[in-house]
Amino acid sequence: MNEVQEKDNFWLYIVLGVVLVAGAVLMVKSSEHDKYATAAKNIAADSSNSAYRNDALHSGGNTK
């Protein structure tokens, strides 16, 4: 009898899974970065637009 051994593709599946997950994470990160570009530009132009303007650094050292 001739037994034909199948090639084990376990590591191929692992590598493909890692590549797909990494690609998805990079795509989401890229799209989220663009979402906040306008806000970052506005804050850079006028720091009073920041949500953190009432923190200790901007209130003369006084804490809330």
N, C-alpha and C positions, 0 to 999 in steps of 0.2 A: 504494500500500500504506500502510496505517495501522499505525505501530509504536506499541505501548503500552509506555511505560516503567514498570517496577516501581519502587515507592518503596523506597529503600535504608533498611533498618532497623538498620544496623550500630550506630549510637550508642544506639538504643533497647535493643538487646541488651546493650551495654556497661553502660548505666545499670542495667538490671534485674539483671545479674550483680553489680554493685557493691552494690546494695541487698540482694540475697539474702545475699551474703557478710557484709556488715556486720550484718545481722539475726542471722545464725548466730553470729557472734562475740559479739554482745551477749547473746544467749540463753545461750551457754556461760559467759560471764563472770558473768552474774547467778546462774546455778546454782552456780558454783564459789564465789562470795562467800558464799552461804548455808551452804555446807559447813563453813566455818571459823569461823562466828559463835560457836559454843559454845566452841571452843578459845580464841578471842580474849577472850571473857567470862571464862573461867576464869583465863587469864593475867593479865587486868586485876585480878581479885580477889586472886590470889596469884602474884607474879612467879616464885616457885620452881617453878611448873608449866611454865615456858618451857624449851624445848630448849637455849636459849642461856645458861642460868644459869651455866655454867662458863667464860664468856668473860672477857676481861681486865677488863671493867667491873665484873663481879660477884665477882671473885676478889681484890679489894683491889689491883688494878693489876698483879698478877703475871701473866705470860704463861705459856702451857703449855709 
